[in-house]
Amino acid sequence: MRTVDWILRAEAVAVFVTGVLLYLQLGGEPWWLLLLLLVPDLSMLGYLASPRLGALTYNLVHNLVVGLAALAVGWFAAIAPLAIAGAVLVAHVGMDRSLGYGLKLPTDFKDTHLGRIGR
């Protein structure tokens, strides 16, 4: 693994840990976190229609912009469930990136911005 890959993985772990800590700080139940971390992967259902639609639905959910926006709006508007959902999404993105899963390209599920999965 290249040095830059280690740096990207370390950043992703930091994002994951930050999301988890925010989730807990916002009053999220620890036992629910394990299940909630899997919910964003429902966006993969788009792949049942086509790789292009699957990449679109996956990428709409698996990015920090959406998670951080939900977290910020929930935080500043005092909407705890929205802030918690944002924290979960941030943690999920960090978890995925730390495992080498990136944003999907429209060619194939295994083609990501981080390279091909399983290579």
Biopython code that builds the backbone (N, CA, C, O; Angstrom):
import numpy as np
from Bio.PDB.StructureBuilder import StructureBuilder

atoms = [
    (1, "MET", "N", (0.834, -1.174, 0.000)),
    (1, "MET", "CA", (0.000, 0.000, 0.000)),
    (1, "MET", "C", (0.887, 1.248, 0.000)),
    (1, "MET", "O", (1.877, 1.318, 0.728)),
    (2, "ARG", "N", (0.518, 2.230, -0.825)),
    (2, "ARG", "CA", (1.289, 3.464, -0.895)),
    (2, "ARG", "C", (1.067, 4.309, 0.361)),
    (2, "ARG", "O", (0.065, 4.146, 1.057)),
    (3, "THR", "N", (2.000, 5.201, 0.641)),
    (3, "THR", "CA", (1.888, 6.080, 1.804)),
    (3, "THR", "C", (0.601, 6.891, 1.756)),
    (3, "THR", "O", (-0.080, 7.045, 2.770)),
    (4, "VAL", "N", (0.270, 7.406, 0.584)),
    (4, "VAL", "CA", (-0.951, 8.200, 0.459)),
    (4, "VAL", "C", (-2.192, 7.372, 0.797)),
    (4, "VAL", "O", (-3.159, 7.908, 1.338)),
    (5, "ASP", "N", (-2.176, 6.088, 0.489)),
    (5, "ASP", "CA", (-3.304, 5.215, 0.836)),
    (5, "ASP", "C", (-3.453, 5.098, 2.352)),
    (5, "ASP", "O", (-4.569, 5.101, 2.870)),
    (6, "TRP", "N", (-2.343, 4.997, 3.053)),
    (6, "TRP", "CA", (-2.380, 4.929, 4.515)),
    (6, "TRP", "C", (-2.930, 6.227, 5.108)),
    (6, "TRP", "O", (-3.699, 6.209, 6.069)),
    (7, "ILE", "N", (-2.523, 7.348, 4.520)),
    (7, "ILE", "CA", (-3.019, 8.638, 4.995)),
    (7, "ILE", "C", (-4.526, 8.741, 4.780)),
    (7, "ILE", "O", (-5.254, 9.178, 5.672)),
    (8, "LEU", "N", (-4.993, 8.343, 3.604)),
    (8, "LEU", "CA", (-6.429, 8.384, 3.326)),
    (8, "LEU", "C", (-7.208, 7.459, 4.258)),
    (8, "LEU", "O", (-8.297, 7.810, 4.714)),
    (9, "ARG", "N", (-6.667, 6.301, 4.538)),
    (9, "ARG", "CA", (-7.345, 5.374, 5.468)),
    (9, "ARG", "C", (-7.370, 5.941, 6.883)),
    (9, "ARG", "O", (-8.373, 5.822, 7.587)),
    (10, "ALA", "N", (-6.248, 6.568, 7.305)),
    (10, "ALA", "CA", (-6.202, 7.166, 8.645)),
    (10, "ALA", "C", (-7.223, 8.304, 8.758)),
    (10, "ALA", "O", (-7.895, 8.439, 9.780)),
    (11, "GLU", "N", (-7.334, 9.114, 7.710)),
    (11, "GLU", "CA", (-8.347, 10.174, 7.708)),
    (11, "GLU", "C", (-9.746, 9.584, 7.807)),
    (11, "GLU", "O", (-10.591, 10.099, 8.538)),
    (12, "ALA", "N", (-9.987, 8.526, 7.086)),
    (12, "ALA", "CA", (-11.302, 7.885, 7.097)),
    (12, "ALA", "C", (-11.634, 7.327, 8.474)),
    (12, "ALA", "O", (-12.774, 7.426, 8.929)),
    (13, "VAL", "N", (-10.650, 6.743, 9.136)),
    (13, "VAL", "CA", (-10.868, 6.245, 10.500)),
    (13, "VAL", "C", (-11.203, 7.410, 11.430)),
    (13, "VAL", "O", (-12.071, 7.288, 12.294)),
    (14, "ALA", "N", (-10.518, 8.536, 11.254)),
    (14, "ALA", "CA", (-10.800, 9.717, 12.070)),
    (14, "ALA", "C", (-12.221, 10.218, 11.826)),
    (14, "ALA", "O", (-12.899, 10.628, 12.768)),
    (15, "VAL", "N", (-12.677, 10.192, 10.582)),
    (15, "VAL", "CA", (-14.051, 10.599, 10.261)),
    (15, "VAL", "C", (-15.038, 9.634, 10.912)),
    (15, "VAL", "O", (-16.043, 10.062, 11.478)),
    (16, "PHE", "N", (-14.756, 8.344, 10.834)),
    (16, "PHE", "CA", (-15.622, 7.337, 11.468)),
    (16, "PHE", "C", (-15.727, 7.579, 12.973)),
    (16, "PHE", "O", (-16.827, 7.629, 13.522)),
    (17, "VAL", "N", (-14.602, 7.726, 13.624)),
    (17, "VAL", "CA", (-14.585, 7.929, 15.083)),
    (17, "VAL", "C", (-15.330, 9.218, 15.446)),
    (17, "VAL", "O", (-16.088, 9.246, 16.415)),
    (18, "THR", "N", (-15.117, 10.268, 14.681)),
    (18, "THR", "CA", (-15.812, 11.534, 14.936)),
    (18, "THR", "C", (-17.319, 11.363, 14.802)),
    (18, "THR", "O", (-18.074, 11.860, 15.638)),
    (19, "GLY", "N", (-17.766, 10.663, 13.761)),
    (19, "GLY", "CA", (-19.193, 10.415, 13.589)),
    (19, "GLY", "C", (-19.780, 9.627, 14.748)),
    (19, "GLY", "O", (-20.867, 9.945, 15.230)),
    (20, "VAL", "N", (-19.068, 8.603, 15.197)),
    (20, "VAL", "CA", (-19.542, 7.790, 16.323)),
    (20, "VAL", "C", (-19.618, 8.642, 17.592)),
    (20, "VAL", "O", (-20.609, 8.590, 18.321)),
    (21, "LEU", "N", (-18.574, 9.421, 17.852)),
    (21, "LEU", "CA", (-18.573, 10.257, 19.060)),
    (21, "LEU", "C", (-19.690, 11.299, 19.023)),
    (21, "LEU", "O", (-20.329, 11.560, 20.042)),
    (22, "LEU", "N", (-19.928, 11.892, 17.856)),
    (22, "LEU", "CA", (-21.032, 12.846, 17.732)),
    (22, "LEU", "C", (-22.376, 12.150, 17.962)),
    (22, "LEU", "O", (-23.253, 12.687, 18.638)),
    (23, "TYR", "N", (-22.528, 10.960, 17.397)),
    (23, "TYR", "CA", (-23.754, 10.184, 17.595)),
    (23, "TYR", "C", (-24.008, 9.971, 19.093)),
    (23, "TYR", "O", (-25.120, 10.184, 19.576)),
    (24, "LEU", "N", (-22.990, 9.557, 19.804)),
    (24, "LEU", "CA", (-23.136, 9.303, 21.240)),
    (24, "LEU", "C", (-23.370, 10.600, 22.008)),
    (24, "LEU", "O", (-24.190, 10.636, 22.925)),
    (25, "GLN", "N", (-22.658, 11.663, 21.641)),
    (25, "GLN", "CA", (-22.811, 12.962, 22.305)),
    (25, "GLN", "C", (-24.221, 13.521, 22.108)),
    (25, "GLN", "O", (-24.757, 14.191, 22.991)),
    (26, "LEU", "N", (-24.811, 13.246, 20.958)),
    (26, "LEU", "CA", (-26.162, 13.720, 20.660)),
    (26, "LEU", "C", (-27.247, 12.871, 21.321)),
    (26, "LEU", "O", (-28.437, 13.149, 21.172)),
    (27, "GLY", "N", (-26.836, 11.847, 22.043)),
    (27, "GLY", "CA", (-27.798, 11.027, 22.776)),
    (27, "GLY", "C", (-28.260, 9.789, 22.046)),
    (27, "GLY", "O", (-29.242, 9.162, 22.443)),
    (28, "GLY", "N", (-27.553, 9.421, 20.966)),
    (28, "GLY", "CA", (-27.906, 8.201, 20.253)),
    (28, "GLY", "C", (-27.637, 6.972, 21.106)),
    (28, "GLY", "O", (-26.659, 6.919, 21.851)),
    (29, "GLU", "N", (-28.506, 5.999, 20.988)),
    (29, "GLU", "CA", (-28.356, 4.752, 21.748)),
    (29, "GLU", "C", (-27.220, 3.916, 21.169)),
    (29, "GLU", "O", (-27.222, 3.633, 19.971)),
    (30, "PRO", "N", (-26.251, 3.513, 21.989)),
    (30, "PRO", "CA", (-25.117, 2.724, 21.485)),
    (30, "PRO", "C", (-25.541, 1.440, 20.781)),
    (30, "PRO", "O", (-24.935, 1.061, 19.778)),
    (31, "TRP", "N", (-26.577, 0.761, 21.292)),
    (31, "TRP", "CA", (-26.986, -0.512, 20.698)),
    (31, "TRP", "C", (-27.579, -0.321, 19.308)),
    (31, "TRP", "O", (-27.467, -1.212, 18.465)),
    (32, "TRP", "N", (-28.204, 0.818, 19.055)),
    (32, "TRP", "CA", (-28.787, 1.088, 17.748)),
    (32, "TRP", "C", (-27.736, 1.410, 16.698)),
    (32, "TRP", "O", (-27.965, 1.218, 15.504)),
    (33, "LEU", "N", (-26.589, 1.897, 17.140)),
    (33, "LEU", "CA", (-25.566, 2.347, 16.203)),
    (33, "LEU", "C", (-25.130, 1.240, 15.250)),
    (33, "LEU", "O", (-24.937, 1.495, 14.061)),
    (34, "LEU", "N", (-24.973, 0.037, 15.742)),
    (34, "LEU", "CA", (-24.546, -1.069, 14.877)),
    (34, "LEU", "C", (-25.518, -1.279, 13.717)),
    (34, "LEU", "O", (-25.100, -1.488, 12.578)),
    (35, "LEU", "N", (-26.798, -1.222, 14.009)),
    (35, "LEU", "CA", (-27.809, -1.387, 12.965)),
    (35, "LEU", "C", (-27.870, -0.158, 12.062)),
    (35, "LEU", "O", (-27.936, -0.282, 10.839)),
    (36, "LEU", "N", (-27.849, 1.024, 12.666)),
    (36, "LEU", "CA", (-27.968, 2.256, 11.888)),
    (36, "LEU", "C", (-26.798, 2.452, 10.926)),
    (36, "LEU", "O", (-26.960, 3.067, 9.872)),
    (37, "LEU", "N", (-25.634, 1.939, 11.278)),
    (37, "LEU", "CA", (-24.479, 2.062, 10.390)),
    (37, "LEU", "C", (-24.668, 1.310, 9.072)),
    (37, "LEU", "O", (-23.972, 1.586, 8.094)),
    (38, "LEU", "N", (-25.595, 0.372, 9.044)),
    (38, "LEU", "CA", (-25.849, -0.399, 7.825)),
    (38, "LEU", "C", (-26.940, 0.212, 6.943)),
    (38, "LEU", "O", (-27.033, -0.118, 5.761)),
    (39, "VAL", "N", (-27.757, 1.090, 7.502)),
    (39, "VAL", "CA", (-28.885, 1.662, 6.769)),
    (39, "VAL", "C", (-28.465, 2.368, 5.472)),
    (39, "VAL", "O", (-29.130, 2.185, 4.453)),
    (40, "PRO", "N", (-27.382, 3.173, 5.470)),
    (40, "PRO", "CA", (-27.015, 3.836, 4.214)),
    (40, "PRO", "C", (-26.729, 2.869, 3.055)),
    (40, "PRO", "O", (-26.811, 3.260, 1.891)),
    (41, "ASP", "N", (-26.404, 1.640, 3.361)),
    (41, "ASP", "CA", (-26.128, 0.681, 2.293)),
    (41, "ASP", "C", (-27.383, 0.260, 1.534)),
    (41, "ASP", "O", (-27.285, -0.401, 0.501)),
    (42, "LEU", "N", (-28.557, 0.632, 2.030)),
    (42, "LEU", "CA", (-29.780, 0.379, 1.272)),
    (42, "LEU", "C", (-29.763, 1.138, -0.059)),
    (42, "LEU", "O", (-30.493, 0.798, -0.989)),
    (43, "SER", "N", (-28.927, 2.160, -0.133)),
    (43, "SER", "CA", (-28.819, 2.925, -1.386)),
    (43, "SER", "C", (-28.250, 2.077, -2.521)),
    (43, "SER", "O", (-28.328, 2.469, -3.685)),
    (44, "MET", "N", (-27.684, 0.930, -2.196)),
    (44, "MET", "CA", (-27.170, 0.021, -3.231)),
    (44, "MET", "C", (-28.288, -0.636, -4.031)),
    (44, "MET", "O", (-28.035, -1.239, -5.074)),
    (45, "LEU", "N", (-29.505, -0.524, -3.555)),
    (45, "LEU", "CA", (-30.626, -1.155, -4.259)),
    (45, "LEU", "C", (-30.784, -0.610, -5.676)),
    (45, "LEU", "O", (-31.376, -1.268, -6.532)),
    (46, "GLY", "N", (-30.263, 0.580, -5.926)),
    (46, "GLY", "CA", (-30.309, 1.133, -7.275)),
    (46, "GLY", "C", (-29.600, 0.251, -8.286)),
    (46, "GLY", "O", (-29.906, 0.293, -9.478)),
    (47, "TYR", "N", (-28.649, -0.551, -7.808)),
    (47, "TYR", "CA", (-27.928, -1.453, -8.709)),
    (47, "TYR", "C", (-28.831, -2.546, -9.271)),
    (47, "TYR", "O", (-28.479, -3.183, -10.264)),
    (48, "LEU", "N", (-29.972, -2.768, -8.662)),
    (48, "LEU", "CA", (-30.907, -3.751, -9.210)),
    (48, "LEU", "C", (-31.454, -3.286, -10.566)),
    (48, "LEU", "O", (-31.834, -4.104, -11.403)),
    (49, "ALA", "N", (-31.487, -1.971, -10.770)),
    (49, "ALA", "CA", (-31.971, -1.425, -12.041)),
    (49, "ALA", "C", (-30.842, -1.324, -13.064)),
    (49, "ALA", "O", (-30.989, -1.753, -14.208)),
    (50, "SER", "N", (-29.709, -0.749, -12.639)),
    (50, "SER", "CA", (-28.576, -0.602, -13.560)),
    (50, "SER", "C", (-27.366, -0.073, -12.793)),
    (50, "SER", "O", (-27.518, 0.539, -11.736)),
    (51, "PRO", "N", (-26.163, -0.309, -13.324)),
    (51, "PRO", "CA", (-24.968, 0.236, -12.670)),
    (51, "PRO", "C", (-24.993, 1.766, -12.600)),
    (51, "PRO", "O", (-24.527, 2.346, -11.619)),
    (52, "ARG", "N", (-25.526, 2.414, -13.620)),
    (52, "ARG", "CA", (-25.575, 3.884, -13.626)),
    (52, "ARG", "C", (-26.487, 4.400, -12.508)),
    (52, "ARG", "O", (-26.099, 5.296, -11.757)),
    (53, "LEU", "N", (-27.693, 3.841, -12.395)),
    (53, "LEU", "CA", (-28.617, 4.259, -11.337)),
    (53, "LEU", "C", (-28.061, 3.870, -9.971)),
    (53, "LEU", "O", (-28.180, 4.632, -9.012)),
    (54, "GLY", "N", (-27.463, 2.702, -9.880)),
    (54, "GLY", "CA", (-26.875, 2.267, -8.621)),
    (54, "GLY", "C", (-25.783, 3.202, -8.155)),
    (54, "GLY", "O", (-25.728, 3.548, -6.975)),
    (55, "ALA", "N", (-24.909, 3.621, -9.065)),
    (55, "ALA", "CA", (-23.842, 4.554, -8.715)),
    (55, "ALA", "C", (-24.435, 5.877, -8.250)),
    (55, "ALA", "O", (-23.952, 6.472, -7.286)),
    (56, "LEU", "N", (-25.474, 6.335, -8.929)),
    (56, "LEU", "CA", (-26.112, 7.599, -8.554)),
    (56, "LEU", "C", (-26.711, 7.527, -7.156)),
    (56, "LEU", "O", (-26.448, 8.397, -6.326)),
    (57, "THR", "N", (-27.517, 6.496, -6.884)),
    (57, "THR", "CA", (-28.157, 6.392, -5.568)),
    (57, "THR", "C", (-27.124, 6.169, -4.470)),
    (57, "THR", "O", (-27.237, 6.731, -3.381)),
    (58, "TYR", "N", (-26.128, 5.355, -4.757)),
    (58, "TYR", "CA", (-25.072, 5.093, -3.778)),
    (58, "TYR", "C", (-24.323, 6.383, -3.454)),
    (58, "TYR", "O", (-24.115, 6.709, -2.285)),
    (59, "ASN", "N", (-23.919, 7.118, -4.495)),
    (59, "ASN", "CA", (-23.121, 8.322, -4.295)),
    (59, "ASN", "C", (-23.900, 9.456, -3.647)),
    (59, "ASN", "O", (-23.320, 10.287, -2.947)),
    (60, "LEU", "N", (-25.220, 9.498, -3.875)),
    (60, "LEU", "CA", (-26.041, 10.514, -3.213)),
    (60, "LEU", "C", (-26.021, 10.344, -1.699)),
    (60, "LEU", "O", (-26.100, 11.324, -0.958)),
    (61, "VAL", "N", (-25.918, 9.117, -1.250)),
    (61, "VAL", "CA", (-25.935, 8.828, 0.184)),
    (61, "VAL", "C", (-24.528, 8.769, 0.773)),
    (61, "VAL", "O", (-24.308, 9.224, 1.896)),
    (62, "HIS", "N", (-23.588, 8.221, 0.036)),
    (62, "HIS", "CA", (-22.251, 7.956, 0.569)),
    (62, "HIS", "C", (-21.264, 9.092, 0.319)),
    (62, "HIS", "O", (-20.196, 8.885, -0.257)),
    (63, "ASN", "N", (-21.628, 10.280, 0.754)),
    (63, "ASN", "CA", (-20.688, 11.390, 0.662)),
    (63, "ASN", "C", (-20.802, 12.248, 1.915)),
    (63, "ASN", "O", (-21.848, 12.285, 2.563)),
    (64, "LEU", "N", (-19.742, 12.918, 2.241)),
    (64, "LEU", "CA", (-19.718, 13.703, 3.474)),
    (64, "LEU", "C", (-20.593, 14.937, 3.405)),
    (64, "LEU", "O", (-21.044, 15.424, 4.442)),
    (65, "VAL", "N", (-20.844, 15.456, 2.220)),
    (65, "VAL", "CA", (-21.659, 16.664, 2.098)),
    (65, "VAL", "C", (-23.046, 16.435, 2.698)),
    (65, "VAL", "O", (-23.519, 17.247, 3.494)),
    (66, "VAL", "N", (-23.687, 15.355, 2.327)),
    (66, "VAL", "CA", (-25.036, 15.068, 2.818)),
    (66, "VAL", "C", (-25.012, 14.842, 4.336)),
    (66, "VAL", "O", (-25.842, 15.390, 5.061)),
    (67, "GLY", "N", (-24.066, 14.040, 4.805)),
    (67, "GLY", "CA", (-23.977, 13.763, 6.240)),
    (67, "GLY", "C", (-23.695, 15.006, 7.061)),
    (67, "GLY", "O", (-24.336, 15.239, 8.086)),
    (68, "LEU", "N", (-22.739, 15.802, 6.613)),
    (68, "LEU", "CA", (-22.401, 17.025, 7.348)),
    (68, "LEU", "C", (-23.521, 18.054, 7.281)),
    (68, "LEU", "O", (-23.755, 18.777, 8.250)),
    (69, "ALA", "N", (-24.218, 18.129, 6.145)),
    (69, "ALA", "CA", (-25.353, 19.054, 6.032)),
    (69, "ALA", "C", (-26.476, 18.656, 6.984)),
    (69, "ALA", "O", (-27.044, 19.506, 7.670)),
    (70, "ALA", "N", (-26.795, 17.365, 7.025)),
    (70, "ALA", "CA", (-27.835, 16.889, 7.947)),
    (70, "ALA", "C", (-27.429, 17.146, 9.394)),
    (70, "ALA", "O", (-28.244, 17.576, 10.209)),
    (71, "LEU", "N", (-26.183, 16.884, 9.699)),
    (71, "LEU", "CA", (-25.677, 17.120, 11.047)),
    (71, "LEU", "C", (-25.775, 18.594, 11.411)),
    (71, "LEU", "O", (-26.236, 18.933, 12.501)),
    (72, "ALA", "N", (-25.350, 19.468, 10.517)),
    (72, "ALA", "CA", (-25.362, 20.908, 10.797)),
    (72, "ALA", "C", (-26.789, 21.453, 10.939)),
    (72, "ALA", "O", (-27.086, 22.189, 11.879)),
    (73, "VAL", "N", (-27.664, 21.087, 10.002)),
    (73, "VAL", "CA", (-29.046, 21.574, 10.083)),
    (73, "VAL", "C", (-29.709, 21.045, 11.352)),
    (73, "VAL", "O", (-30.381, 21.789, 12.065)),
    (74, "GLY", "N", (-29.517, 19.763, 11.627)),
    (74, "GLY", "CA", (-30.092, 19.181, 12.843)),
    (74, "GLY", "C", (-29.562, 19.836, 14.101)),
    (74, "GLY", "O", (-30.309, 20.066, 15.052)),
    (75, "TRP", "N", (-28.281, 20.135, 14.107)),
    (75, "TRP", "CA", (-27.636, 20.760, 15.273)),
    (75, "TRP", "C", (-28.179, 22.170, 15.491)),
    (75, "TRP", "O", (-28.643, 22.501, 16.582)),
    (76, "PHE", "N", (-28.118, 22.996, 14.448)),
    (76, "PHE", "CA", (-28.487, 24.402, 14.604)),
    (76, "PHE", "C", (-29.993, 24.619, 14.707)),
    (76, "PHE", "O", (-30.429, 25.603, 15.303)),
    (77, "ALA", "N", (-30.782, 23.734, 14.148)),
    (77, "ALA", "CA", (-32.242, 23.846, 14.250)),
    (77, "ALA", "C", (-32.782, 23.047, 15.430)),
    (77, "ALA", "O", (-33.992, 22.981, 15.645)),
    (78, "ALA", "N", (-31.880, 22.446, 16.186)),
    (78, "ALA", "CA", (-32.258, 21.643, 17.361)),
    (78, "ALA", "C", (-33.226, 20.520, 16.989)),
    (78, "ALA", "O", (-34.220, 20.282, 17.675)),
    (79, "ILE", "N", (-32.912, 19.838, 15.890)),
    (79, "ILE", "CA", (-33.692, 18.674, 15.456)),
    (79, "ILE", "C", (-32.797, 17.457, 15.696)),
    (79, "ILE", "O", (-32.060, 17.027, 14.809)),
    (80, "ALA", "N", (-32.874, 16.918, 16.899)),
    (80, "ALA", "CA", (-31.964, 15.855, 17.318)),
    (80, "ALA", "C", (-31.952, 14.648, 16.370)),
    (80, "ALA", "O", (-30.870, 14.167, 16.035)),
    (81, "PRO", "N", (-33.104, 14.142, 15.924)),
    (81, "PRO", "CA", (-33.054, 12.977, 15.025)),
    (81, "PRO", "C", (-32.289, 13.256, 13.728)),
    (81, "PRO", "O", (-31.605, 12.371, 13.215)),
    (82, "LEU", "N", (-32.396, 14.475, 13.196)),
    (82, "LEU", "CA", (-31.676, 14.822, 11.973)),
    (82, "LEU", "C", (-30.175, 14.907, 12.240)),
    (82, "LEU", "O", (-29.368, 14.436, 11.439)),
    (83, "ALA", "N", (-29.809, 15.506, 13.364)),
    (83, "ALA", "CA", (-28.391, 15.584, 13.727)),
    (83, "ALA", "C", (-27.816, 14.190, 13.944)),
    (83, "ALA", "O", (-26.692, 13.910, 13.526)),
    (84, "ILE", "N", (-28.568, 13.328, 14.587)),
    (84, "ILE", "CA", (-28.122, 11.951, 14.823)),
    (84, "ILE", "C", (-27.978, 11.213, 13.499)),
    (84, "ILE", "O", (-27.005, 10.486, 13.298)),
    (85, "ALA", "N", (-28.942, 11.395, 12.590)),
    (85, "ALA", "CA", (-28.847, 10.758, 11.268)),
    (85, "ALA", "C", (-27.603, 11.248, 10.535)),
    (85, "ALA", "O", (-26.916, 10.458, 9.887)),
    (86, "GLY", "N", (-27.310, 12.530, 10.629)),
    (86, "GLY", "CA", (-26.109, 13.079, 10.007)),
    (86, "GLY", "C", (-24.844, 12.474, 10.591)),
    (86, "GLY", "O", (-23.910, 12.148, 9.859)),
    (87, "ALA", "N", (-24.813, 12.326, 11.908)),
    (87, "ALA", "CA", (-23.649, 11.719, 12.562)),
    (87, "ALA", "C", (-23.461, 10.272, 12.116)),
    (87, "ALA", "O", (-22.336, 9.826, 11.890)),
    (88, "VAL", "N", (-24.559, 9.550, 11.993)),
    (88, "VAL", "CA", (-24.496, 8.159, 11.521)),
    (88, "VAL", "C", (-23.956, 8.111, 10.099)),
    (88, "VAL", "O", (-23.118, 7.270, 9.775)),
    (89, "LEU", "N", (-24.435, 9.009, 9.257)),
    (89, "LEU", "CA", (-23.986, 9.019, 7.869)),
    (89, "LEU", "C", (-22.507, 9.373, 7.773)),
    (89, "LEU", "O", (-21.776, 8.774, 6.984)),
    (90, "VAL", "N", (-22.063, 10.337, 8.566)),
    (90, "VAL", "CA", (-20.636, 10.683, 8.604)),
    (90, "VAL", "C", (-19.823, 9.464, 9.039)),
    (90, "VAL", "O", (-18.806, 9.141, 8.426)),
    (91, "ALA", "N", (-20.272, 8.795, 10.093)),
    (91, "ALA", "CA", (-19.562, 7.603, 10.570)),
    (91, "ALA", "C", (-19.547, 6.516, 9.500)),
    (91, "ALA", "O", (-18.528, 5.854, 9.299)),
    (92, "HIS", "N", (-20.665, 6.332, 8.818)),
    (92, "HIS", "CA", (-20.738, 5.298, 7.783)),
    (92, "HIS", "C", (-19.762, 5.585, 6.641)),
    (92, "HIS", "O", (-19.058, 4.687, 6.178)),
    (93, "VAL", "N", (-19.726, 6.832, 6.195)),
    (93, "VAL", "CA", (-18.801, 7.198, 5.118)),
    (93, "VAL", "C", (-17.362, 6.942, 5.554)),
    (93, "VAL", "O", (-16.566, 6.394, 4.792)),
    (94, "GLY", "N", (-17.033, 7.340, 6.777)),
    (94, "GLY", "CA", (-15.689, 7.089, 7.297)),
    (94, "GLY", "C", (-15.377, 5.601, 7.365)),
    (94, "GLY", "O", (-14.274, 5.173, 7.026)),
    (95, "MET", "N", (-16.351, 4.819, 7.805)),
    (95, "MET", "CA", (-16.171, 3.373, 7.894)),
    (95, "MET", "C", (-15.909, 2.781, 6.508)),
    (95, "MET", "O", (-14.975, 2.002, 6.319)),
    (96, "ASP", "N", (-16.745, 3.160, 5.547)),
    (96, "ASP", "CA", (-16.582, 2.642, 4.190)),
    (96, "ASP", "C", (-15.227, 3.018, 3.599)),
    (96, "ASP", "O", (-14.529, 2.171, 3.042)),
    (97, "ARG", "N", (-14.863, 4.283, 3.723)),
    (97, "ARG", "CA", (-13.593, 4.734, 3.148)),
    (97, "ARG", "C", (-12.408, 4.039, 3.816)),
    (97, "ARG", "O", (-11.420, 3.718, 3.155)),
    (98, "SER", "N", (-12.506, 3.808, 5.121)),
    (98, "SER", "CA", (-11.398, 3.139, 5.811)),
    (98, "SER", "C", (-11.242, 1.695, 5.350)),
    (98, "SER", "O", (-10.160, 1.118, 5.462)),
    (99, "LEU", "N", (-12.313, 1.115, 4.835)),
    (99, "LEU", "CA", (-12.272, -0.251, 4.305)),
    (99, "LEU", "C", (-11.946, -0.284, 2.816)),
    (99, "LEU", "O", (-11.862, -1.357, 2.218)),
    (100, "GLY", "N", (-11.763, 0.893, 2.218)),
    (100, "GLY", "CA", (-11.390, 0.963, 0.813)),
    (100, "GLY", "C", (-12.549, 1.115, -0.154)),
    (100, "GLY", "O", (-12.357, 1.018, -1.366)),
    (101, "TYR", "N", (-13.758, 1.353, 0.362)),
    (101, "TYR", "CA", (-14.917, 1.554, -0.499)),
    (101, "TYR", "C", (-15.071, 3.044, -0.786)),
    (101, "TYR", "O", (-15.186, 3.856, 0.132)),
    (102, "GLY", "N", (-15.071, 3.385, -2.048)),
    (102, "GLY", "CA", (-15.192, 4.784, -2.423)),
    (102, "GLY", "C", (-16.483, 5.052, -3.149)),
    (102, "GLY", "O", (-17.343, 4.179, -3.273)),
    (103, "LEU", "N", (-16.608, 6.281, -3.631)),
    (103, "LEU", "CA", (-17.749, 6.642, -4.458)),
    (103, "LEU", "C", (-17.715, 5.812, -5.733)),
    (103, "LEU", "O", (-16.644, 5.545, -6.279)),
    (104, "LYS", "N", (-18.865, 5.415, -6.195)),
    (104, "LYS", "CA", (-18.946, 4.484, -7.321)),
    (104, "LYS", "C", (-18.901, 5.190, -8.665)),
    (104, "LYS", "O", (-19.443, 6.283, -8.830)),
    (105, "LEU", "N", (-18.255, 4.555, -9.610)),
    (105, "LEU", "CA", (-18.280, 5.001, -10.993)),
    (105, "LEU", "C", (-19.436, 4.287, -11.680)),
    (105, "LEU", "O", (-19.818, 3.199, -11.250)),
    (106, "PRO", "N", (-20.003, 4.862, -12.730)),
    (106, "PRO", "CA", (-21.188, 4.259, -13.354)),
    (106, "PRO", "C", (-20.916, 2.986, -14.161)),
    (106, "PRO", "O", (-21.845, 2.398, -14.714)),
    (107, "THR", "N", (-19.676, 2.564, -14.231)),
    (107, "THR", "CA", (-19.338, 1.388, -15.038)),
    (107, "THR", "C", (-19.637, 0.073, -14.335)),
    (107, "THR", "O", (-20.152, -0.858, -14.954)),
    (108, "ASP", "N", (-19.316, -0.011, -13.046)),
    (108, "ASP", "CA", (-19.471, -1.267, -12.311)),
    (108, "ASP", "C", (-19.407, -0.968, -10.821)),
    (108, "ASP", "O", (-18.757, -0.007, -10.409)),
    (109, "PHE", "N", (-20.073, -1.780, -10.013)),
    (109, "PHE", "CA", (-20.077, -1.584, -8.564)),
    (109, "PHE", "C", (-18.658, -1.567, -7.995)),
    (109, "PHE", "O", (-18.384, -0.835, -7.044)),
    (110, "LYS", "N", (-17.776, -2.349, -8.553)),
    (110, "LYS", "CA", (-16.422, -2.453, -8.027)),
    (110, "LYS", "C", (-15.508, -1.305, -8.445)),
    (110, "LYS", "O", (-14.394, -1.195, -7.934)),
    (111, "ASP", "N", (-15.953, -0.452, -9.360)),
    (111, "ASP", "CA", (-15.163, 0.685, -9.803)),
    (111, "ASP", "C", (-15.453, 1.902, -8.931)),
    (111, "ASP", "O", (-16.569, 2.420, -8.945)),
    (112, "THR", "N", (-14.458, 2.363, -8.172)),
    (112, "THR", "CA", (-14.645, 3.480, -7.275)),
    (112, "THR", "C", (-13.581, 4.550, -7.496)),
    (112, "THR", "O", (-12.602, 4.334, -8.210)),
    (113, "HIS", "N", (-13.788, 5.698, -6.876)),
    (113, "HIS", "CA", (-12.807, 6.768, -6.988)),
    (113, "HIS", "C", (-11.491, 6.417, -6.291)),
    (113, "HIS", "O", (-10.474, 7.075, -6.512)),
    (114, "LEU", "N", (-11.511, 5.403, -5.471)),
    (114, "LEU", "CA", (-10.287, 4.930, -4.794)),
    (114, "LEU", "C", (-9.605, 3.809, -5.557)),
    (114, "LEU", "O", (-8.561, 3.313, -5.132)),
    (115, "GLY", "N", (-10.185, 3.407, -6.676)),
    (115, "GLY", "CA", (-9.662, 2.283, -7.444)),
    (115, "GLY", "C", (-10.656, 1.149, -7.463)),
    (115, "GLY", "O", (-11.757, 1.276, -6.929)),
    (116, "ARG", "N", (-10.288, 0.063, -8.060)),
    (116, "ARG", "CA", (-11.180, -1.099, -8.169)),
    (116, "ARG", "C", (-11.158, -1.883, -6.864)),
    (116, "ARG", "O", (-10.089, -2.174, -6.326)),
    (117, "ILE", "N", (-12.341, -2.224, -6.355)),
    (117, "ILE", "CA", (-12.459, -3.007, -5.125)),
    (117, "ILE", "C", (-11.924, -4.411, -5.397)),
    (117, "ILE", "O", (-12.217, -5.018, -6.428)),
    (118, "GLY", "N", (-11.139, -4.907, -4.456)),
    (118, "GLY", "CA", (-10.611, -6.263, -4.571)),
    (118, "GLY", "C", (-9.325, -6.361, -5.350)),
    (118, "GLY", "O", (-8.842, -7.458, -5.629)),
    (119, "ARG", "N", (-8.772, -5.231, -5.700)),
    (119, "ARG", "CA", (-7.533, -5.239, -6.471)),
    (119, "ARG", "C", (-6.353, -5.145, -5.550)),
    (119, "ARG", "O", (-5.211, -5.137, -6.009)),
]
sb = StructureBuilder()
sb.init_structure("model")
sb.init_model(0)
sb.init_chain("A")
sb.init_seg("    ")
for serial, (resi, resn, name, xyz) in enumerate(atoms, 1):
    if name == "N":
        sb.init_residue(resn, " ", resi, " ")
    sb.init_atom(name, np.array(xyz, "f"), 0.0, 1.0, " ", f" {name:<3s}", serial, name[0])
structure = sb.get_structure()
